[in-house]
Amino acid sequence: MEEITKCEIISTLRGHSDFLYCLAISPDGQTLFSASRDKTIKVWHLQSGEELRTLRGHESLVFDLVISSNGQMLVSGSSDETIKVWDVHRGEEIITIRGHKGRVNALALSPDGQTLVSTSMDKTIKIWHLKTGQEIRTFSHNSSYVHDLTISPDGQTLVSGGKAKTIKIWNLLTGQEIRTLIGHTNDIDSVAISPDGQTLASGGWDETIKLWHLASGQEIRTIPCGFLGTVHCATFSPDGQTIASGHKDGTIRFWQVKTGTQLFELGEHSDGVNCVVFSPDGKRLASCALWDKTIKIWKLQ
């Protein structure tokens, strides 16, 4: 994939009746999933924008979504303190996982689809066997709230970031902490690992994106995002050359990973952008903002 030089909006999706929190795109790039405070998950055809179905079952807002690498299972976390696993093709709930004592803030799924990681307002991180819902272990990030989780492409490393202003690197297989990364001066909302597993990106309320060498924990660079540049989300493009980030001021910004240079920004949302996700081929980007209740689909060139 060549460097992204421009982006145009191709559709705006409406259907949720309340705030939007999270999006996910299937591995084949055909299907988009959205999570909302209206307690539902909506399933959309990415290319046409057609709403395909609505998944109901949570008793409170749905805060996060992840999809398995084979595209067969969708996992959702909610303020009702549960995690639900859904059969994507049938649109049916497979299992409900209980154990947290607070809103489920973030989810991460191992590349092999066997291991699920969750974090909650109960200040715990839990590791589960996805298919059975059995809890494997529980641990804590400085006894503080964790806002985001991500797992390395090789499935061996877990990263958590949150209210303690720190990032922790964990051995996913053992649950042992490897190191703590210190550098942010406020809460961290987003952590993401590059497709090659080499680089970690983090962003948050100090209005910066930081890039780190994942294996060593060494900071590579800090990208300042300016006034009202609070970073609610940041994600790597499929080729790892670009980061797209969503900000408090309603903008989506694109950054060159190699240099930290801002390529361009988009400003179609009327509120802070809290989720951006690339299609697997890197030709589409989906975004949502909390208050405007819309999903925007962008064509990348």
N, C-alpha and C positions, 0 to 999 in steps of 0.2 A: 504494500500500500504506500502511495506517495504521500508527502506531507499535505495535511489539510490546509487549504488556502481560503476556502469560503464555505458558507453554509446557508441554505435557504429553507424556510418553513414550508412544509408540504401539507400538513393537516393539523387541526386542533380537535382533540377528542373531548367530548363532554358526556357525562353520564352519572358520575358520582354526585351525591347530594351534600357532601361535606368535604372537609379538608383531605388533601392527598398527601400521603407520606412516602410511598416507595413504589418503584417500578422494577420489573425484571423482564428480560427477553429470552425466549427459548433458544437452545443451542443451534437450531436450524434457521433461526432468524425470522421465522414465520409468525410467531405469537408474542404478544405483549401482555403482561399482567400488571395490574395496578391495585394498590392497597389504600384504604381510606378510613377516616373516622366514622363513616356511615356503616361500619362493621362488615363491609363486603370486600371481596376481591373480584375485579372485573377482568375478563379475558377478551382480548381484541386481536383482530387480524392486523399485523403491523403495516402491511403494504396498503391496504384499503381503508384502514381505520374502522372497519365494521366491528361492532360489539358482538361477540360470539356467545358469551354466557356470563352469568354472575354466580359466584360461589358464596354461599351463606352457611354460617355455622358458628362463627365467633359471636360472643355476647357483648363485645366492646370493640373499640377501634382496633384496626389492623395496622401494625406499625412497621413491620419488615417482611420481606419476601426473599427467598432464594430458590433456585431451580436446580435440579440435579443435572449432571453433565450429559446424561443420556436423554434428558428432556422428558422423562416419564413421571417425575414427582416434583411437586411444588410444595414448599414449606412456608408456613406463615406464623408470625408471632404477634401476640395481641395483648391489649391492656386487661383482658380477662384472665391473664396469668397462664394461658395455655399456648402450646405450639400445636398446629395441625399440619398433617401431611396429606396431600391431595393427589389423587390419580389425575394427571393432566388430561388424558384422552377421554376419560369418562366423566370428568368434572365432579368426582365424588370424593368424599373424605375417606381416607384409609385408616388413620389413627389419630387420636388426640394424646399429646404428651403433657403430663402435669408434673410439677415439681417446684417451679418458681413461685415466690410469694410477692410478686409485683409485676408491673408491666414488662413484657419481653421487649427489650430495646433493640437487639440486633441478633442476627443469625449468620452463620457461615457453614458451608457444606464442603466436605473434603472432595477432591477430584474424583475419587472412586465411588462416591455416593454412599459410603458406608457410615461415615461419622458426621454427626451434626454437633455444632457448638452454638450455644445461646448465652445471652447475658440479659440481666434484668435489673429493675429498680430495687431488687433485694440485695444488690451489690455482689452477686455471685456470677461466676462463669461456670456453665455446666456442659459436660461432654456426654453425648448420647449415642447409642446405637440406633441409627435412623429407622431401620425396618421394624425393630421390636419396641422402640421407645424406651429401652432400658437405659437408666443413668449409669454412666461409667465412672465419672468422678466430678467433684465440685472444687473450685478454688476461687481466689479473689484477687482483684487488681487493687492493691493498697486499700482494701476495704472501702472502695469508692465506686461510684457509678461508672460503668463502661458504656460509651455511646456507639462504638463501632468495632467490628471484628473482621478479620480477613485471614485466609489460609493460603499458604504458598502453593504454587502449581505442583510441586512434588508431594504435597500432602503431609509434610513433616513439621512445618512451622506455623504457629498461630500468632497473630498480632492483635493486640487490644489497645484501644485508646479511649480516653474519656475525661472525667472531671478532675482527675488528679494532675492534669497538665503533663502527664508522662505517657510514654508508649512502652508497653511490655512485649517482649518476644518470648514465646513459650515453645517448648518441645511438645507438639500435639500428641505424640504417642505416649509420653510419660506424664504430661502435665507439669513438668518442671520448668521454672523460669530460667531463661538463658541470659537475658540482660534487660536493663531498663534504659530507654533513650530519653534524655532530658534536653530541652531546648525551647519548647513552646512555653509561652508565658500566660496562657489562658486555656480554657477547656478545649479538648480535641473532639471534633465531630466526625472526622473521616479518616480512615486508613485504607490504603490500597496497595497491592503488590503488582509489579509489572509482569507481563506474560512470561518473560524469561526468568522470573524469580530473583532477579538481581537487585532491584530497586524498590524501596518502600516510599510511598508518598503519604503525607499526613497534612491535615488542615483543620483549622478551627477558629476560635473566637479571638485569637491574636492577629487575625487578618493576614495570615501568611500560609503558604504551602511550603513544607519542608521535604526535601528529598534526602533519603538515607541509603547507604549501602547495607542491604539486609543482613548479609553474613557477618559483617564486622560491627555494625551499628554506627559507623562513622557518618556524620552529616556531610552531604555532598554540596547542597546549596539551600538557601532560603529565598523564596520568591515572595516579595511583598505585594499584597493585593489592594492596599490603599484603604481610604476611609469608606466605611460601610462594606468592606470587602470580606466580612466574616465568611469563612468557608464552611458551608453546610455539607458539601459532598465533593469528592474528587475521584476520578477514575481514569485508568489508562486506556488508550485506544488499543485495538487488538494487536497492532504491530509494535506497541510500546513506545512509539515515537512522540506521542502527543498525550497531554492530560487535559481533560475537560473538567471544569469545576463549576459548581453552583453557589451563588452568593446571596447574602442578605439583601442586597440592593436590587435583586431581581434579574441580575445578569448571569449569563453563562460565558465563561472565558476559556479560551484554548491556549495552551502553553506548549512550547517546544521543550521536550524533556532534556535534550542534550545541552541546551544553553539557558533554559529558564525564561526565554523570551516569550512575551505574550504575542500570539499570532493575530487574534481578533476577539471580539466579544459580541454577544447577542443580547438583546434587551426586550424580548417580546412578553415576558411574564410580568405581572403586576405586583408580585410579591416575592419574597425570598425563595430561591430555587433550592429544594431540599433533596432532589434526586436527579442524576443524569446517568444514562446507560447507553453504551454503544451496541449496535447490532454486531454479531460475530464477524461479518465481512467488513465492518468499519464504514459502511456506506450510509448508515442511518444513525441518528441519535434521538433518544426519547428523553423528555424532561418533564418534571412536574413541580408546581409550586404549591405551598400550603393553602393560601387563602383563595387563589383564583379558581381552584377546583378543576383546572384544565390540564390535559396532557398535550404536549406539543411534539410533533414528529418532524425531524429535520433531515434534509438531504445534504450529505457532506461531499465536498469535492476537493 
